[in-house]
Amino acid sequence: MSALGGIGGRLYRGEVSFDFVGRKRLWYTISAVILVVSVIALLVFRLNFSVDFKGGSVFQFPAGTASITQVRQTVSGAGGGSDAIVQKITNIKTGTSSWSVQTHQLTSAQQNSVENAIGRQFHLTPNQISTQFVGASWGSQISKKALQALIAFLVVIVIYLSIAFEWKMAVAALIALAHDIVITVGVYALLGFQVSPATVIGLLTILGYSLYDTVVVFDKVRENTAGLLSSARATYSQAANQALNQTLVRSINTSVIALLPVAAILFIGAGLLGAGELKDLALVLFVGMLSGTYSSICIATPVLADLKEREPQYKALAKRVAQRAASGRAAKREAAKAGARNGAAGLAPGSALDDGGPDAEPGLDGPAAPGGDEPADAAAASEPVPAGRASPRGASPGGQRSGPRQQPRRTSAARRRPSGKKKRR
């Protein structure tokens, strides 16, 4: 956890950054593939609505030792149809199991025939068989109410985001929500899971969850882009990507904490206890939360950046940022070239650091005069150089040597004479 917190701090300070907005084409491609698969599954397999939506008859009776094949054959042979849905349900409190058989709408004669066939085949009394009949009008009303609830939810969301933020953020959030709805519905069609009223409740729940995560990111985007037009420090896409990185760890932590109990219900609870309302609710929550987390990071913010970058003021801002970056790169290149030239000039032969070759001694301007006498130019070292005459090596234009003054080389004879005495002739 401490390592994850460290990564979150580095992301917030900008020390580490993932270019989500810059890789928007990759995210759009991935989403397009998933959406195409979902739409094809929806058109080919269609949704498996429960009797609450399409109407029909439901028969429930103790499971006993019967198999799912025996139950289906018994119901279809009695006139229940070959499209009957057979599910095994386990009661958590009592630990007993029972069969649930859903058929299309049956007449009273067909319903009695199915009940009698189940009782004869599995040795059950009429009191052990529970029958429920749902009319088509009730199912159509449920479907209509669910659609109205979804539309009202989307309208309220658009109004809220338009007031709290701006309409382009509302559009980006709606695109992300539509993305989540299509993927979730496509998964239900592909896997053949039943759509029940619990599924509608779960769908509205995950839409709210996805929107919550998107609003958190958009709030940080609004904070980072405040006053952005008055400077040329970053484009809108760069500022939005920074906001996305700053809220990334928070989004991941929230999603993981929310997915753990839902996964436990879906894979452990529903897997052990069988099908039912619990599985219908858990599946839509699991798929929707995964899709919502992905869309809030990889879809909503890139779409918002695309919409904002089309505005004239942000186009001009992008040009200023590009020009500033180009000027900075050019200045760095010139500084690097100047440094290279200065380094090469300081080490070239004949420079002040080169004393005439390997035989020269440190601190001297040239080799000693032949015969051990003092250098011929020792006296001239302290005299100014006439105009038009080249300065000796290592001397400044004014005739003075640069650096500390060096003493001329003394011969062995000069070193033996006492100070202040002249040589006798």
N, C-alpha and C positions, 0 to 999 in steps of 0.2 A: 504493500500500500504506500510505503514511503517513496518507493521508486516511481510509482504512478503519480504521486503528488509532486515529485521533482520534475517529471515530464510536464505536468500541467503548469508548473511555475515557469519552466523554460518556454513553453508554448505561449503563455500569457505575456512574457517579456519580449517575445520575438526572437529568442536565441535559436529556437527550432521552429520550422514552419513547413507545412504541407500545402502545396499549391492545389487546393481543391477547385478554385474558380478557374485557374489556368488549364486544368484538365477537364473542363466541362464537356468537351466532345466525347471523351471516354465515358463519362457518366451518362450522357444522353444516349450513347450507343447501347450501353448495358441496359438502361431502362427501356429503350425501344424494343430490344430483343425480348425482354420479359413481358412487356405489354402485348407484343404480337402473339406470344405463346398463350397469354391469358385470354386474349380475344378469340383466338382459334379454339381454345378449350371451351370457352363459353358458347360459341356458335355450334360446335360439334357435339359436345356432351350435354350442354345446357345444365341449368341448376336443378338440383334435386330438392324441391320444396316439400316441406312437411304438410300434413293434412290441415294444419292451421291456416295455410295459404291456399291450397288447391282443393281442399275438402276431401272427404273420404271416410273410411271406417277403420277403427283401430281395435284389435283383439289382443288382450293380454291374459296369459295363463301360466301356471307353474312350468318351469323348464323340465324338471325330471331328468330322464336319460335320453330324451329326444335330441336329434341332431338338426342343424339348420336346413339340411336337404329334406328331411322328413317333414318338417313343418311347412316348407314351401310347397312340396308336392301335395300335402293334404289340403292346403288352402286353395291352391289353383285347381285341384280336382273337384272341389266343392263349388266352383264358380267364382272364386275370389280373384281370378286373373293371374297371369304369369308375371305381372309387373309388381307383385307384392314385395314390400320391403320388410325383411325379417331381421330383428335385432335382439340380442340377449342383454338383459339388464340385471344388475346385481344390486340388491338392497344393502346399504352400508350397515344399517342398524341390526337387521336380522341375519344378514349373510346369505340369504336365499336368492336364487336366480329365477327369472321369469322371461318368457318370450313376448316380444311386442311385434305384432304383424300389422302393417299399414297397407291398405288396399285402396283402389279407386272407389268412387261412390257406388254403393250397392243398394239394390232394392231390398225391401223387407224380406222377401222370399230368399234372395241370395244370402242375406245376412244370417237368417235362421239356418240355412243349409251349411254355411261355414261353421257356425257354432256347433251344430250337431256332428259334423265331421271331425272337428277338433276333440270333442268329448269322447267319441267312439275310438278314435285312433290312439289317444293318450290316456284313456280311462279317467276322465275328469267329469265331475258333476257340473250342472249348469251354474251353480254358485261359484265355482272356481274359475269361470271364464268371464272376464270383464269386457264389455263392448262399449265403444264410444263412436258416435256418429257426428261428423262435422259437415255442415252443408256448404255448398259452393258459394252462397252469398256471404256467409261468415268469412270464408277464406279471402274473397275479393275485398271485403272491408278491411281485413287485417293488412293486406298488401297495399291498399290505398293509403291507410293511415301511416304505414312505414315509409312510403314514398313521400308523403306530406311532411313527416318529421325530418327526413333527410334534407328536403328542399328548404324548410324553415331554418334548419341548422346552418346551411350554407349561406343563406341570405343574412342571417344575424352575424355570421363571421365576416362577411364582406363589409357590412356596415361598421362593425367594430374596428376592423383593421384600417379602413379608410379614414375613420375619425382619429384613432390613436396613432397611426403612422401615416400612410399615404396609399393611394389607390394602387400604385404599382406593387407595393408590398402585399396588398390584398390579392392581386392577380397572381403573384408568385406563390402565395400560400394556397390559393385555390387550385393551381396546377399541381402542387405537391399533394393536396388532398385527393384530387381526381386520380393521380398516379397511385395512391395507396388503395383507393376503392377498387380500381380495375384489377390490380394485382391480387388483392384479397379475394374478390369474387372469382377471378380466374383460377386461383388455387382451389377454391371450393368446387368449381366445375371440373377441374382436372382430377381431383381426388374422389369426387363423388360424395362428398359429405353433405349431409342434409341441412337445408336452410330452414331454421325454425325462428320463432320470435326471440329466443335467446341470442341467435346469430345477429339479428338486427340491433339488439341492445349492445352486443359486443362491438358491432361495427361503429355505432355512434360513440362508443367509449374510446376506441382507438383513433377515431378522427379527432376527438378532443385531445388525446394524448399527442398525436402528431402535430396538431396545431400549437399546443403548449410549447413543444420543443422548438418549433419554427419561430414563434413569437420571441422566445428567449434569444435566439440568434439575431433576429431582426432588431431587437432592442440594442444589442451590442453594435450592430452595423450602424444604426442611427447615431450612436454615441461616437463611433470612430470617424464617421463622415461629416460630423458637424464642423463647419468652417473649412471644409476641404477645398472649396473653390477659391478661397483667398490665398492659397499657397500652392506650390507645385511639388509638394513632398511625395505624393502618391496619387495614383488614379483611383477611381471609385472601386474598381475590381480588386486592386491591391488592398485598399482599406477594408473592403468586405471580407476578403480572404483572411486578413489579420483578425477580424472579429470572429470568424468561423474557427480559427485556431485557438483563440482565447476561450471559447466555450466548448471546445471539442471534448475535453476530458469530462466536463460536467455532463454533456449529453450521453457519453458512453457510460458513465457511472449510473445515471438515471435509468438508462435502458437496461443495463445488466440487472440492477436491483428489481426492476419491474418484471423482467422476463423470467427470473428464477422461479418465483411461485407459480407463474402461468405455465412454465414448462413442467413443473412438478404435477400440476393438475392435468395437463394434456397427456404426458407420456407415462406417468405413474398412476394417477387416479383414474383417468378414463381408460387406460390400458388394462388395469386390473379389474375395474368395476364395470367395464363395458360401455356401450353407447348410451347416450342420453343427453339431457340439456347441459350437463356439465361439460361434455366434450364439445358440443356445439359452441358454447361460450368460450372455452379455452382455446380452440383452434383459431377463431377469428381474432382473439386478443394476441395470440402468439405471432401469427402472420402479420397482423396490422402493426404491432409494435416494431417488428423488424423492418417492415417497409417504411413506417413512419420515421424511424431513426435515420435510415438511409436517405429518404427524401428530404428531410430537414437539413442534412449536411450537403448532399451531392446534387440536389435538384432545386430546392427553393432559393438558396443563396445565389447559385450561378444564374438562374433565370432572372432574379432581381438585378444582378449585375449587368446582364444583357439588356434589360429594359432601360436601366439608368444610363448605360454607356451610349445609348442612341440619342440622348438629349444633347443639344448643341453645346451647352456650357461644359458638359463632361467630355465631349469630344475635344473642345479647346483645351481642357485641363490635361487630357491624355497627351496632346501635342506638346504642351509646356513641360510635362514630366519627361517626355522622350528627349526633348531638346536639352533639358538640364542634365539628364543622364549622359547624353552624347558629349556635352561640354566637359563633364566630369571625367569621362573616359579619355578624352583628348588631352586634358590637363595632366592626367596621370601618365599618359604615354610621353608627353613632352618632358615631364619631370624625370621619368626613367631614362630618356635619351640624354638629358643634360647630366644626370648623375654618371652615366656611362662615359660621356665625353670627358668630364672632369677627372674621373678615375684613370682614364687612359692617358690624359695629358700629364698627370702627376707622376707617372711611372715611365714616361718616354725617355730615351737616351738624350743626354745634353741638358736635362732639366736640373733644377736646383738640388734634387735628391741624388743625381748622378755626379760623382766626383772624378770622372775621367777614366774610369776603368778599374780593374781589380788591383792595380798596383798603388792606387791612391790611398793615402792614410786618412782616417777620419779627422775632421776638423781642419783640413788643409785645402787650399784652393788649387793646388797644382803640385807637380813633382819638385823636388829640391833641385837647386842649381848645380851644375857640374862643378867638381873640385871642392865641394863642401862649403862654398861661399853662400851668403844669404841670397835669397831669391832676388832676381833682377827687378821684379816689380814690387818689392816690399815697400820701397819709398813711395812708389806711385799709388799704393793702395789707399793712402790718406789724402791724396790730392784729387781735386775734382777733375772729371773727364771733360776735355774741351768739347764744344759743340761739334756735332758731325762725326765724332769719333765713337766707335763702338765701345760699349761698356764691357769690361772684362767679365768672364763667366762668373755668375753668382752675384754680380754687383747690381745695385739699383741704378736707374737712369741718372740720379744725381751724383753718382760717383761713389756712394757709400754702399758698403756691402750689407746685405740683409742678414739679420740674425746677430748673434753675439760676435764681438770682434775677436779674431783669432791671432795668436802670436806666430811670427814667422819661425821657420825651422832654424835652429842654431847648430853650427858645426861643433865638432868635438873641441877644436882649438878655442873657439869663442867661449865654450863652457868652462875651459880651464883657466882663462884670464880672470883676475879679480875684478870685481865690479868697479867701474870708474877709472881703470888704468888702461892706457893705450899701449899698443904693441910697439916695442922699441924697433927702430929701423937700423 
